Every structure is written in C-alpha cells, then in structure tokens.
Amino acid sequence: EKRTMTLIEKNGYRDSVYMNAAKIFQGIHTEKSKDKILVRYGDGSVTPMLTFKDEYSQRVSYGLAFNALKYQDLLEEILLDSCVYPCHSIPEELTSLLVVMLYDLQDRKFRAREIFDEEEPVPEVRKIECYLFRYKTKLAAALARCRIKHDALSIEYLLPEAIREQQQRTSALPLYVWINTFKISLEDVFGDLKNKGFMRVQSVSDFDCYTYCVDQHCPDVLVFPSSVKEELLNLDLFADYKLLLQ
C-alpha cells in the first residue's frame, strides 16, 4: 500500500516564533561565571511579554528555545570560532535571538527559510537572519570543525552522554493522543487518518512506520509510534483541536 505521508522539510518558522523563542531562551539560558563569559546576553532584568498566535506557535517557540538551551555551548562555540560574534551592530539584547536563529539555521542545513507573505515582518528577526545567512559558509565550517574535533557524526553526539541517553529513552516512548469527541467522532478520525496514510493495528507491538492503535483501556485515546510526531502534529486534526497530544 502506498503511503501518502512524507517527511516534512524544515523551512523555518514565522518571525513571531523566533521572537518568542528568544524571549524564552533569554530567561532560561545558562549563566556562566564572570571569568568564563565570552558571549553576553544583556542583563535580562525586564520580564518579556510572550504573545502566541496559537497553540502550535506556542509549542514550537518553547521547543526552539529549549533546543537552543540544550546546545548553548555548541552554538556559542560556532559563533566565536567563525568570528561571527561579537558584532558591534548587534546589541547584547539580541544575542538570544542570534543563538536561537543559529540553532534553527543549522537544523535546516543552512538553507534559506520560507517567508510567509501574510505575516508582518519583525525587523529584529530579519536583521539577524540576514546577518547569519551572510556568514552561513563560515558558520557551517565552524560546525564541521567542531564535529571533527569531537569525532561526532552529528550534533547530537556532542551532548553529554547522560542527556543523550535521556533523549533516546524519550524518543522511544509512544505518543498518546486524545480524540476530542466534542468536535469529531472516532469513526471520522479513523477515516481521516486512513486518508493520510496511517494504518490502524491491534497493539503497540504491531507498530511499523505510519501506524497507530486504540488504547486498550480508553477507546478515545490513540497511540502512535514516536517517529511520526512531526508529521502527526502538522495534520489538520491537530490544528483544529480534534486531536490533542497527551
């Protein structure tokens, strides 16, 4: 049977997502001792206001911020090694935005971002984006040098072993999804998922790629393999709140 689902290309996010992610990262980034500070993030004395367009924007903003936190040391090393940082035209208050957008840029393999025409541009985001993209070759080279130095196949291997093991355990857990029966029936969900290339199986032990099963204790809860999380969350069923991730 031919599957209709495909891997979703990483095309970047809206300007507002980067701004919110930067504000979140500003409040959670690792503060280093004064004798080890090479990258400065401003004083952060003002609590930033977060405004999310929808639940998806909120989720990806926090995800982006925490990924930047996870790789903060690596991202700072890339900025310093490439001589992209420091930059006199970029104030310390925008360093968090610089780090967050660098993480996303390398995650897209240094490809250009898709721009949404209907979105009002955020000047700070466009400024940082142009700056990073201008030096993408230097940034990519700095990342490659870092991987070679640590003999790492990917940036995941640059994380401490304890964090890598935690990620592996987390990524192996199945996804539990509630059916919002106030908005859609179980039969309509099954039909929609079938049209999108998902096949219903009897249990978790039967999981393949695009498969799912009904929870044995709760008939309005579906279980999916963790490998389809990104494709799953981009379905209209989630956008319309007909399915809710547990």
MARMAR-46566 format. One record per residue (C-alpha): residue in one letter; chain; x, z, y; residue number from 1. Coordinates in steps of 0.25 Angstrom, whole numbers, plus 5000, padded with zeros to 4 digits. Layout:
(atom 'a'; 'A'; (X; Z; Y); NUM),
...
This chain:
(atom 'e'; 'A'; (5000; 5000; 5000); 1),
(atom 'k'; 'A'; (5006; 4996; 5014); 2),
(atom 'r'; 'A'; (5007; 5008; 5023); 3),
(atom 't'; 'A'; (5003; 5005; 5038); 4),
(atom 'm'; 'A'; (5011; 5017; 5043); 5),
(atom 't'; 'A'; (5025; 5014; 5049); 6),
(atom 'l'; 'A'; (5035; 5023; 5055); 7),
(atom 'i'; 'A'; (5033; 5025; 5070); 8),
(atom 'e'; 'A'; (5044; 5021; 5079); 9),
(atom 'k'; 'A'; (5049; 5031; 5088); 10),
(atom 'n'; 'A'; (5046; 5025; 5102); 11),
(atom 'g'; 'A'; (5047; 5037; 5111); 12),
(atom 'y'; 'A'; (5037; 5045; 5118); 13),
(atom 'r'; 'A'; (5029; 5046; 5131); 14),
(atom 'd'; 'A'; (5036; 5051; 5143); 15),
(atom 's'; 'A'; (5028; 5063; 5144); 16),
(atom 'v'; 'A'; (5032; 5067; 5129); 17),
(atom 'y'; 'A'; (5047; 5067; 5133); 18),
(atom 'm'; 'A'; (5044; 5075; 5146); 19),
(atom 'n'; 'A'; (5036; 5086; 5138); 20),
(atom 'a'; 'A'; (5047; 5086; 5127); 21),
(atom 'a'; 'A'; (5058; 5088; 5137); 22),
(atom 'k'; 'A'; (5050; 5100; 5143); 23),
(atom 'i'; 'A'; (5048; 5106; 5129); 24),
(atom 'f'; 'A'; (5063; 5104; 5126); 25),
(atom 'q'; 'A'; (5067; 5110; 5139); 26),
(atom 'g'; 'A'; (5061; 5123; 5135); 27),
(atom 'i'; 'A'; (5066; 5123; 5120); 28),
(atom 'h'; 'A'; (5080; 5117; 5121); 29),
(atom 't'; 'A'; (5091; 5125; 5116); 30),
(atom 'e'; 'A'; (5098; 5133; 5127); 31),
(atom 'k'; 'A'; (5113; 5133; 5125); 32),
(atom 's'; 'A'; (5123; 5143; 5130); 33),
(atom 'k'; 'A'; (5129; 5140; 5144); 34),
(atom 'd'; 'A'; (5143; 5137; 5139); 35),
(atom 'k'; 'A'; (5137; 5126; 5129); 36),
(atom 'i'; 'A'; (5127; 5119; 5139); 37),
(atom 'l'; 'A'; (5130; 5105; 5140); 38),
(atom 'v'; 'A'; (5116; 5099; 5142); 39),
(atom 'r'; 'A'; (5108; 5106; 5153); 40),
(atom 'y'; 'A'; (5092; 5107; 5153); 41),
(atom 'g'; 'A'; (5089; 5113; 5166); 42),
(atom 'd'; 'A'; (5084; 5127; 5168); 43),
(atom 'g'; 'A'; (5071; 5125; 5161); 44),
(atom 's'; 'A'; (5065; 5136; 5170); 45),
(atom 'v'; 'A'; (5051; 5129; 5172); 46),
(atom 't'; 'A'; (5042; 5129; 5160); 47),
(atom 'p'; 'A'; (5038; 5114; 5159); 48),
(atom 'm'; 'A'; (5023; 5109; 5158); 49),
(atom 'l'; 'A'; (5020; 5101; 5146); 50),
(atom 't'; 'A'; (5009; 5091; 5147); 51),
(atom 'f'; 'A'; (5006; 5083; 5134); 52),
(atom 'k'; 'A'; (4997; 5071; 5133); 53),
(atom 'd'; 'A'; (4992; 5074; 5119); 54),
(atom 'e'; 'A'; (4995; 5081; 5106); 55),
(atom 'y'; 'A'; (5005; 5070; 5102); 56),
(atom 's'; 'A'; (5013; 5071; 5115); 57),
(atom 'q'; 'A'; (5014; 5086; 5113); 58),
(atom 'r'; 'A'; (5019; 5085; 5099); 59),
(atom 'v'; 'A'; (5029; 5074; 5102); 60),
(atom 's'; 'A'; (5034; 5081; 5114); 61),
(atom 'y'; 'A'; (5037; 5094; 5106); 62),
(atom 'g'; 'A'; (5043; 5086; 5095); 63),
(atom 'l'; 'A'; (5052; 5079; 5104); 64),
(atom 'a'; 'A'; (5056; 5092; 5111); 65),
(atom 'f'; 'A'; (5059; 5099; 5098); 66),
(atom 'n'; 'A'; (5067; 5087; 5093); 67),
(atom 'a'; 'A'; (5076; 5087; 5105); 68),
(atom 'l'; 'A'; (5078; 5102; 5103); 69),
(atom 'k'; 'A'; (5082; 5100; 5089); 70),
(atom 'y'; 'A'; (5092; 5090; 5093); 71),
(atom 'q'; 'A'; (5096; 5096; 5106); 72),
(atom 'd'; 'A'; (5111; 5098; 5103); 73),
(atom 'l'; 'A'; (5112; 5084; 5097); 74),
(atom 'l'; 'A'; (5105; 5078; 5109); 75),
(atom 'e'; 'A'; (5113; 5085; 5119); 76),
(atom 'e'; 'A'; (5126; 5080; 5112); 77),
(atom 'i'; 'A'; (5121; 5066; 5113); 78),
(atom 'l'; 'A'; (5119; 5067; 5128); 79),
(atom 'l'; 'A'; (5132; 5073; 5130); 80),
(atom 'd'; 'A'; (5140; 5064; 5121); 81),
(atom 's'; 'A'; (5134; 5052; 5126); 82),
(atom 'c'; 'A'; (5137; 5057; 5141); 83),
(atom 'v'; 'A'; (5122; 5054; 5144); 84),
(atom 'y'; 'A'; (5122; 5069; 5148); 85),
(atom 'p'; 'A'; (5124; 5074; 5158); 86),
(atom 'c'; 'A'; (5117; 5065; 5168); 87),
(atom 'h'; 'A'; (5116; 5068; 5183); 88),
(atom 's'; 'A'; (5104; 5060; 5185); 89),
(atom 'i'; 'A'; (5096; 5068; 5174); 90),
(atom 'p'; 'A'; (5093; 5083; 5179); 91),
(atom 'e'; 'A'; (5095; 5094; 5169); 92),
(atom 'e'; 'A'; (5079; 5096; 5169); 93),
(atom 'l'; 'A'; (5078; 5082; 5162); 94),
(atom 't'; 'A'; (5089; 5086; 5151); 95),
(atom 's'; 'A'; (5078; 5090; 5141); 96),
(atom 'l'; 'A'; (5071; 5076; 5143); 97),
(atom 'l'; 'A'; (5084; 5070; 5141); 98),
(atom 'v'; 'A'; (5086; 5077; 5128); 99),
(atom 'v'; 'A'; (5072; 5075; 5123); 100),
(atom 'm'; 'A'; (5072; 5060; 5126); 101),
(atom 'l'; 'A'; (5086; 5058; 5120); 102),
(atom 'y'; 'A'; (5081; 5064; 5107); 103),
(atom 'd'; 'A'; (5069; 5054; 5107); 104),
(atom 'l'; 'A'; (5078; 5043; 5111); 105),
(atom 'q'; 'A'; (5088; 5045; 5099); 106),
(atom 'd'; 'A'; (5076; 5047; 5090); 107),
(atom 'r'; 'A'; (5071; 5033; 5094); 108),
(atom 'k'; 'A'; (5085; 5028; 5090); 109),
(atom 'f'; 'A'; (5088; 5026; 5105); 110),
(atom 'r'; 'A'; (5077; 5015; 5106); 111),
(atom 'a'; 'A'; (5068; 5013; 5119); 112),
(atom 'r'; 'A'; (5055; 5021; 5120); 113),
(atom 'e'; 'A'; (5042; 5015; 5120); 114),
(atom 'i'; 'A'; (5036; 5017; 5134); 115),
(atom 'f'; 'A'; (5021; 5020; 5135); 116),
(atom 'd'; 'A'; (5015; 5011; 5147); 117),
(atom 'e'; 'A'; (5003; 5021; 5149); 118),
(atom 'e'; 'A'; (5012; 5033; 5151); 119),
(atom 'e'; 'A'; (5016; 5037; 5165); 120),
(atom 'p'; 'A'; (5031; 5038; 5165); 121),
(atom 'v'; 'A'; (5039; 5051; 5167); 122),
(atom 'p'; 'A'; (5051; 5048; 5176); 123),
(atom 'e'; 'A'; (5060; 5058; 5169); 124),
(atom 'v'; 'A'; (5057; 5053; 5156); 125),
(atom 'r'; 'A'; (5060; 5038; 5160); 126),
(atom 'k'; 'A'; (5073; 5043; 5167); 127),
(atom 'i'; 'A'; (5078; 5050; 5155); 128),
(atom 'e'; 'A'; (5074; 5039; 5146); 129),
(atom 'c'; 'A'; (5081; 5028; 5154); 130),
(atom 'y'; 'A'; (5094; 5037; 5154); 131),
(atom 'l'; 'A'; (5094; 5039; 5139); 132),
(atom 'f'; 'A'; (5091; 5025; 5136); 133),
(atom 'r'; 'A'; (5102; 5020; 5145); 134),
(atom 'y'; 'A'; (5112; 5028; 5137); 135),
(atom 'k'; 'A'; (5106; 5026; 5123); 136),
(atom 't'; 'A'; (5118; 5020; 5117); 137),
(atom 'k'; 'A'; (5127; 5032; 5121); 138),
(atom 'l'; 'A'; (5117; 5041; 5116); 139),
(atom 'a'; 'A'; (5116; 5034; 5103); 140),
(atom 'a'; 'A'; (5131; 5034; 5102); 141),
(atom 'a'; 'A'; (5131; 5049; 5104); 142),
(atom 'l'; 'A'; (5121; 5052; 5094); 143),
(atom 'a'; 'A'; (5129; 5043; 5084); 144),
(atom 'r'; 'A'; (5142; 5051; 5087); 145),
(atom 'c'; 'A'; (5135; 5064; 5085); 146),
(atom 'r'; 'A'; (5129; 5059; 5071); 147),
(atom 'i'; 'A'; (5143; 5054; 5067); 148),
(atom 'k'; 'A'; (5150; 5067; 5071); 149),
(atom 'h'; 'A'; (5140; 5075; 5063); 150),
(atom 'd'; 'A'; (5139; 5065; 5052); 151),
(atom 'a'; 'A'; (5124; 5065; 5053); 152),
(atom 'l'; 'A'; (5114; 5054; 5048); 153),
(atom 's'; 'A'; (5104; 5057; 5059); 154),
(atom 'i'; 'A'; (5102; 5067; 5070); 155),
(atom 'e'; 'A'; (5094; 5076; 5060); 156),
(atom 'y'; 'A'; (5107; 5079; 5053); 157),
(atom 'l'; 'A'; (5113; 5084; 5066); 158),
(atom 'l'; 'A'; (5103; 5096; 5066); 159),
(atom 'p'; 'A'; (5107; 5110; 5059); 160),
(atom 'e'; 'A'; (5105; 5110; 5045); 161),
(atom 'a'; 'A'; (5094; 5121; 5046); 162),
(atom 'i'; 'A'; (5086; 5112; 5055); 163),
(atom 'r'; 'A'; (5087; 5100; 5046); 164),
(atom 'e'; 'A'; (5082; 5108; 5034); 165),
(atom 'q'; 'A'; (5071; 5113; 5043); 166),
(atom 'q'; 'A'; (5067; 5099; 5047); 167),
(atom 'q'; 'A'; (5068; 5094; 5033); 168),
(atom 'r'; 'A'; (5058; 5105; 5028); 169),
(atom 't'; 'A'; (5049; 5102; 5039); 170),
(atom 's'; 'A'; (5049; 5087; 5037); 171),
(atom 'a'; 'A'; (5045; 5089; 5023); 172),
(atom 'l'; 'A'; (5033; 5096; 5025); 173),
(atom 'p'; 'A'; (5020; 5088; 5024); 174),
(atom 'l'; 'A'; (5011; 5086; 5037); 175),
(atom 'y'; 'A'; (4997; 5093; 5037); 176),
(atom 'v'; 'A'; (4986; 5087; 5045); 177),
(atom 'w'; 'A'; (4972; 5092; 5049); 178),
(atom 'i'; 'A'; (4961; 5082; 5049); 179),
(atom 'n'; 'A'; (4953; 5085; 5062); 180),
(atom 't'; 'A'; (4939; 5083; 5055); 181),
(atom 'f'; 'A'; (4932; 5085; 5069); 182),
(atom 'k'; 'A'; (4938; 5071; 5072); 183),
(atom 'i'; 'A'; (4939; 5063; 5059); 184),
(atom 's'; 'A'; (4935; 5064; 5045); 185),
(atom 'l'; 'A'; (4944; 5066; 5033); 186),
(atom 'e'; 'A'; (4940; 5052; 5028); 187),
(atom 'd'; 'A'; (4943; 5045; 5041); 188),
(atom 'v'; 'A'; (4957; 5052; 5041); 189),
(atom 'f'; 'A'; (4959; 5047; 5027); 190),
(atom 'g'; 'A'; (4955; 5033; 5031); 191),
(atom 'd'; 'A'; (4963; 5033; 5043); 192),
(atom 'l'; 'A'; (4976; 5038; 5036); 193),
(atom 'k'; 'A'; (4974; 5027; 5025); 194),
(atom 'n'; 'A'; (4973; 5016; 5036); 195),
(atom 'k'; 'A'; (4986; 5021; 5042); 196),
(atom 'g'; 'A'; (4993; 5020; 5029); 197),
(atom 'f'; 'A'; (4992; 5035; 5023); 198),
(atom 'm'; 'A'; (4988; 5037; 5009); 199),
(atom 'r'; 'A'; (4981; 5049; 5004); 200),
(atom 'v'; 'A'; (4987; 5056; 4992); 201),
(atom 'q'; 'A'; (4984; 5068; 4984); 202),
(atom 's'; 'A'; (4995; 5078; 4988); 203),
(atom 'v'; 'A'; (5008; 5080; 4995); 204),
(atom 's'; 'A'; (5015; 5077; 4982); 205),
(atom 'd'; 'A'; (5010; 5063; 4983); 206),
(atom 'f'; 'A'; (5015; 5061; 4997); 207),
(atom 'd'; 'A'; (5022; 5047; 5000); 208),
(atom 'c'; 'A'; (5024; 5042; 5014); 209),
(atom 'y'; 'A'; (5011; 5039; 5020); 210),
(atom 't'; 'A'; (5002; 5049; 5012); 211),
(atom 'y'; 'A'; (4994; 5061; 5014); 212),
(atom 'c'; 'A'; (4985; 5071; 5006); 213),
(atom 'v'; 'A'; (4974; 5080; 5009); 214),
(atom 'd'; 'A'; (4978; 5095; 5009); 215),
(atom 'q'; 'A'; (4972; 5102; 4996); 216),
(atom 'h'; 'A'; (4967; 5114; 5004); 217),
(atom 'c'; 'A'; (4962; 5107; 5017); 218),
(atom 'p'; 'A'; (4955; 5094; 5016); 219),
(atom 'd'; 'A'; (4956; 5091; 5031); 220),
(atom 'v'; 'A'; (4971; 5093; 5030); 221),
(atom 'l'; 'A'; (4980; 5081; 5027); 222),
(atom 'v'; 'A'; (4995; 5082; 5022); 223),
(atom 'f'; 'A'; (5005; 5071; 5025); 224),
(atom 'p'; 'A'; (5020; 5069; 5022); 225),
(atom 's'; 'A'; (5029; 5073; 5034); 226),
(atom 's'; 'A'; (5035; 5059; 5034); 227),
(atom 'v'; 'A'; (5023; 5053; 5041); 228),
(atom 'k'; 'A'; (5022; 5063; 5052); 229),
(atom 'e'; 'A'; (5025; 5054; 5063); 230),
(atom 'e'; 'A'; (5016; 5043; 5059); 231),
(atom 'l'; 'A'; (5005; 5052; 5056); 232),
(atom 'l'; 'A'; (5005; 5059; 5070); 233),
(atom 'n'; 'A'; (5004; 5045; 5076); 234),
(atom 'l'; 'A'; (4991; 5042; 5069); 235),
(atom 'd'; 'A'; (4978; 5041; 5078); 236),
(atom 'l'; 'A'; (4973; 5052; 5069); 237),
(atom 'f'; 'A'; (4982; 5062; 5075); 238),
(atom 'a'; 'A'; (4981; 5056; 5089); 239),
(atom 'd'; 'A'; (4966; 5058; 5089); 240),
(atom 'y'; 'A'; (4968; 5072; 5083); 241),
(atom 'k'; 'A'; (4961; 5068; 5070); 242),
(atom 'l'; 'A'; (4973; 5073; 5062); 243),
(atom 'l'; 'A'; (4980; 5086; 5066); 244),
(atom 'l'; 'A'; (4994; 5089; 5061); 245),
(atom 'q'; 'A'; (4995; 5103; 5056); 246),
